Amino acid sequence: MTILGINAYHGDVSAVLLRDGELVTALEEERFRRVKHWAGFPRDAVRACVAAAGIEPRDIDHFAVSRNPRANLFHKAKFTLLHHPSPKLVADRARNQARVGSLAESMAETLGLEKSTVEKRLHFVEHHPAHLASTFFVSPFEEATVCAIDGFGDFVSTSLAIGRRNLLDVRERIYFPHSLGMLYLAITQYLGFPKYGDEFKVMGLAPYGSADFVAPMRRLLKLKPDGGFELNLEYFCHWSQNIAMTWNDGEPTLGPVFTPKVEELLGPARDPKQALEPRHEAIAASLQVVFEEAAFHVLNGAYRKTGIPQLCLAGGCAMNSVANGKVRANTPFRDVYIQPAAGDNGTALGAAYYVWHQVLGEPRDFQMRHGYWGTQASEEDVKDALRRRQAEILEKRCTVLPVSNRAELCGWTAERIAEGKIVGWYQGRMEWGARALGNRSILADPRRPDMREIINTKIKFREKFRPFAPSILEEALDDYFVGAVPDPFMIQVYPVRPEKRAVIPAITHVDGSGRLQTVSRTTNPLYWELIRAFETRTGVPVLLNTSFNENEPIVNRPEEALDCFLRTNMDVIVMGNVRVEKPANS
């Protein structure tokens, strides 16, 4: 039995395909369209999922979408009667829901099926149950507290469930307009980061500041005794005014969601072109403190209601890796699972597994232990890309060398990294989720104090304050990090041991932490062998790892990887078993 799950007409649209409960492929549309956070309908991801599975569209038994326009109608009506939002706001939301309602037509057109065929097999799964399903049903736990903390989806921002075996029992919801995701978004915009998904920049900026604005920041929300919370709505306008937003094909946009009262409270908002000042860093630090207080308040309340010490976490706020690394220290939860696409992209996964388990009643036998669920280029694809760019490769006097075996490939690459060269590493299946996990990565020597600035200014062309992640051999985790647990998805931040901070300065953030990725010999033997080869040469079982891109989505095809290599100051690219190296003086 095959199930196609999709997230559509939202940000980060995506598609996944299951066969008999096993995940076959998981893809984000942005990787095909080359626009970050692509909204609309995931046409190319859907087609690629079907092609990767080697099936015909007519063979799909169920279509699952992570939206349900009929969900929470009572709460929507109650809010409208009490708050009288602007007619345009109501109309815009109605238009988006209408597009969700026409999904059968979009799916049929994409796959060349009759609309009636899709309609008979289509399941609308409410947004938050899809979030909850996306983490629990692929976790290693038979029983867990399951929590989703988000912006909004189907009128809900936060939800709590108990997961047992193949069922989710949703216990509580927090409804629009109250949302911790909206809190973080509002201050992100206030700090001059206006693009959809910019919240991670504020998280990276926060350690540079002193949390001097915690007291006024706490006025933005109220924590309730039961683990709930409410926004102080006089500081937010998403609930009363028509906020310009687009979910059509292209990059999603959101207009400002904070009111002038935020500026009365914190001072003038930063213009995106204005240089960052200590005040902005302090506000970012204070936001992170207040967000963590609220998130742990929600999670502690959840534990009191369930008493289950295993936690499965999802939602956009579960991408706050700094908070994730502190969950075990600030709550009773002992084991935490977060899959790599915890945001809205992951709801495609959740919708599919919700249908498989919750609707069809099938037992669980799949666990997501790694993130390599995307497309894979063949050797011929790599050769074709090299042939098409041969003139430019020759013009730049690059050396192109094939490799005969894995040991040679890893040894040669590790040697180049140890020499201080920056390497594009393109191998195997593309990653699922926002992080490059060693298959579509740019790699460098973590021992060099200047390496972060070199990559930020000469390769990534991004803000200097943004950190890079360490990929570390799973066996060496305790030698380099304090209180950390294995995390193959690079979604938790932990302190680097004080005595190791001078050893790996390029991946140690200003506060002494690192967003680590543990690499297992079982789940990615090639990447594990590369790091081990680097350790053999340097004594350090860690590589600096950042996503293979330059202000664009992570590269998908070999052509995109080669183009990024040729237009930036990258020194080496390794694609499959082919090495391409620029001359030393380039």
GUVO-962870 format. One record per residue (C-alpha): residue in one letter; x, y, z. Coordinates in steps of 0.02 Angstrom, whole numbers, plus 50000, padded with zeros to 5 digits. Layout:
N
AXYZ
...
***
This chain:
586
M500005000050000
T500675017349955
I500265033950036
L500775050849968
G500825064550101
I500955083050059
N501065100150141
A500265112750022
Y499765131150014
H500855135350162
G502705138750184
D503985124950156
V502855114050051
S503425096150034
A502955078349988
V503345061050057
L502925043550000
L502645028150109
R502575010150052
D501804997950176
G502245009750319
E504075012050268
L504675029250217
V505295028650037
T505635046849995
A505415063950079
L505695079849979
E505485098549995
E504885108649846
E506165122449874
R507565110749819
F506775109549646
R506145127349626
R507755135049698
V506775147349807
K506895145849996
H505325140650090
W504345138749927
A502465140149955
G501025134149845
F500825116449783
P502315104249789
R502165098849607
D503985094049577
A504195085649746
V502635075149715
R503235069449544
A504975065649611
C504255055149752
V503245044749630
A504735042649514
A505905037749656
A504685024349712
G504585017249537
I502695017149534
E501315024249425
P500225038049497
R498705026649486
D499565014949609
I499435027549752
D498125020949873
H497945036349984
F498325054949970
A498555064050137
V498665082950154
S499155091750315
R497715104250315
N495885102950357
P494795118150316
R493385110950421
A494425109550580
N494035120350732
L492545129250652
F491785132950823
H493355141850883
K493485151450719
A491695157450733
K491895161950916
F493455172250880
T492595181550738
L491105185950847
L492175191850993
H493565201250902
H492815207150736
P494415205150631
S494545215550472
P493455209150328
K494995207950217
L495875196750344
V494365185150346
A494265185450155
D496105181350133
R495995166550251
A494435160550160
R495345161149993
N496795150950061
Q495605138050131
A494725137249964
R496395133049881
V496645119150007
G494905113049964
S495395111949780
L496895100649814
A496135085849723
E496155095849562
S497965101349586
M498515083649628
A497585076249480
E498355088849361
T500115085649431
L500005066749415
G498905065049261
L497465057149355
E495605060049353
K495035072049488
S493745059449548
T495125046449573
V496055058149690
E494485063849781
K494025046049828
R495745043149906
L496045060249984
H496205063050172
F496245080350253
V497295079050412
E497225093850530
H498865103550536
H499315100350718
P498895081750723
A500025080650570
H501415089150670
L501135077150815
A501115061950700
S502695067750612
T503715065450770
F502895051650872
F502535039050735
V504355039050675
S505115039750851
P505875025150946
F504575026751086
E503095015151114
E502355028451229
A502725047151237
T502135064451281
V501935072751112
C501945091651094
A501895103450945
I502325121850968
D502085132050811
G501565148150729
F499815143350671
G498975129850570
D497105126750556
F496855139850695
V497975130850822
S499715135850884
T500105122951019
S499475105351050
L499755091251171
A499445072751146
I499865055951219
G500585043651095
R500385025151128
R500905012151000
N499965016950840
L498765029950910
L498805048250959
D497615054951089
V497565073951072
R497225081251243
E497395100151230
R497585114351105
I498005132851115
Y497065142450982
F497335157950876
P497835171750913
H499015165551050
S500655158250988
L502475157051042
G502945156250860
M502085172950834
L503055180250981
Y504715175250903
L504165181150730
A503635198250793
I505325201950875
T506255194450727
Q505375207050614
Y505655220950741
L507525217150737
G507575219950549
F507495202150485
P505905202650379
K506015186850273
Y504985171350305
G506025159450411
D507265172450477
E506985167450659
F508545156650658
K509585172250628
V508955179750791
M509355163550882
G511135164750815
L511265183050863
A510635180651041
P512265174251120
Y513135190551073
G512005200851186
S511655203251369
A509855199251414
D509465216851475
F507685217551407
V506955202151491
A505795211951606
P504955222251468
M504955207251351
R503945197351478
R502545210051456
L502225202651283
L501415186951355
K500655179651511
L501045162151575
K499535153151645
P499615140651790
D499115125451685
G500605126551567
G499635137851450
F499995155551395
E499195170851315
L499955184551210
N499695202451265
L498765206751106
E499055225451115
Y500825221851053
F500255211250904
C499165214850752
H499055197850666
W497355194950748
S496505211650709
Q497205218450547
N497465211550375
I499295206150373
A499995205250198
M500435187050167
T500665176350013
W500585157450002
N500515156249813
D501885148449707
G503495157049760
E504325163449916
P503065165950058
T502945183250132
L502235190150294
G501945208250336
P502395215450507
V501425207350649
F501965219150789
T501115235550836
P501925252450876
K501775248051060
V503275236351039
E504315251550989
E503635261151139
L504215246651248
L505905242451169
G506385257651067
P506415260350878
A506345245050767
R507915241450667
D507925245050481
P508605229650388
K509985240650314
Q510495247350484
A512045240250568
L511735229050716
E512035237650882
P512255230951060
R510425235451095
H509855223750956
E510965209751020
A510255212451196
I508465211551130
A508865195451037
A509625188051196
S508105193451297
L506895185851171
Q507795169151181
V507695169451372
V505835173651373
F505455161051235
E506355147351332
E505425151751492
A503775150051399
A504245134251305
F504845125451462
H503265131551551
V502235122851416
L503275106951425
N503255106051615
G501375108051609
A501295094251480
Y502285082451591
R501145085851740
K499665080651632
T500425064851557
G501775058851678
I502695050951530
P504555055251530
Q504825052451343
L504515068051238
C504195069551052
L504265087650996
A503725095850832
G503185112450758
G504175127350698
C504725131450875
A505525114250886
M506815120950763
N507495131850904
S509005120850933
V509645131351078
A508055127951178
N508025109751123
G509725106551201
K509075112951369
V507465102751379
R508185088751486
A508975101251606
N507385111651626
T505995098651623
P505715080951689
F505865073651514
R507325061451502
D507235056351319
V506835068651180
Y506495064850996
I506365078050860
Q506405072850678
P507435083950559
A505955092350472
A505075097950630
G504315113250545
D502895113950420
N503865103650292
G503705089050412
T501825089550413
A501835080150247
L502695065950339
G501455067350482
A499925067350369
A500515051450284
Y500875042350446
Y499265048750525
V498295040050387
W499355024150399
H499185022250587
Q497735032850652
V496535030350506
L497015013150440
G497545005950609
E499164998450546
P500514994050675
R502155003650690
D503794996250630
F504755011150557
Q505955022750649
M506815037850573
R508625035750627
H509395046550490
G508905060850376
Y509435054350204
W507755052550117
G507975063649964
T508505061049784
Q510165053549732
A511205057549578
S511955043549475
E513765042849416
E513145047249243
D512245062649312
V513895068549388
K514845065449227
D513535074849125
A513665089849242
L515555089949224
R515455088449034
R514255103149022
R515415114349125
Q517035107849050
A517515124448969
E517335134049132
I518255120449229
L519715121649108
E519665140749112
K519865140349301
R521275127549280
C520425114949393
T521095097349414
V519815083449389
L520285066549461
P519255050549480
V519455039949636
S519595021149636
N518985017149814
R518195024649969
A519775024550074
E520695034849943
L519225046749927
C519105049950115
G520975050750142
W521265063150001
T519795074150055
A520315073850238
E522065079250187
R521375094250092
I520275099450238
A521755097950357
E522725109450240
G521395122750268
K520445120450105
I518555122050094
V517715106850019
G516015104449939
W515445086749982
Y514065079749870
Q513655061549907
G512205049449918
R510415054449951
M509935072349990
E509455076750167
W507665079050229
G507435094850330
A508345111250348
R510065104450395
A511445097650286
L511985081550371
G513515076450273
N512805072650100
R512535090350035
S513815099250144
I515235111750138
L516615105350251
A518115113750331
D519395112450470
P518605116750639
R520335120050716
R520575136450622
P519955151750719
D519725161550556
M518745148150463
R517015154350511
E517365171850447
I518165165050288
I516635154550245
N515375167950294
T516215181550191
K516925171750043
I515775156850019
K514085159550102
F514025178650090
R512995180250248
E513005188650419
K514635186450514
F513755182150678
R512995166050612
P513865150350678
F514315133950595
A513975116550658
P515135102550711
S514945085150639
I515725073450767
L515995054750772
E514655047650885
E515975038550987
A516865055051031
L515325064751088
D515695064851275
D517505069951245
Y516975086351166
F515245091151233
V514465093151404
G512825084151444
A512485080151262
V511575065251188
P511795058251013
D510865068850885
P511025063850702
F509885078150648
M510895093350707
I509405100350801
Q510085102550978
V511415114351048
Y512565109351191
P514085117051277
V515785112751206
R516915106651345
P517965121551405
E519605112651371
K519065108951191
R518495126351141
A520235131551086
V520395115050991
I518845117850882
P518595136850884
A517785137750712
I516235128450771
T516185135150949
H514925149250960
V515265165051059
D514395157551212
G515445141651205
S514105130751126
G513905120750966
R512415113950868
L513095096650850
Q512775082350731
T513335065250786
V513865054150641
S513585035450653
R514555022350557
T512905013250533
T511855027050455
N513175036450353
P514735025550336
L515555036650204
Y515415052750305
W515955043350462
E517495036950371
L517925054550311
I517865061550488
R518895046750551
A520185050150413
F520265068250471
E520495062350651
T521915050950597
R522825065950524
T522425078950657
G521865070150815
V520175079150805
P518605068650764
V517605084050711
L517275093250547
L516485110250520
N514885106850423
T513755119450339
S512455117550203
F513025116450022
N512255132549957
E512535151149941
N510965161149987
E509865148049903
P509095131349951
I510315117049979
V510935110349813
N509955096049739
R510675091449569
P512535089549525
E512375104749410
E511875115649558
A513305109049665
L514565112249527
D513865129549494
C514015134349678
F515805127849679
L516305137649524
R515525154349572
T516185154749752
N517915153449830
M517705135149872
D519335125549843
V518745107849811
I517165098649764
V516955079949785
M515455072949690
G515265054249704
N516965047049659
V517575062449564
R518685076049640
V518815093449565
E520135105249638
K520515123349597
P522345128449586
A523145134049749
N523265152349698
S521495154149632
***
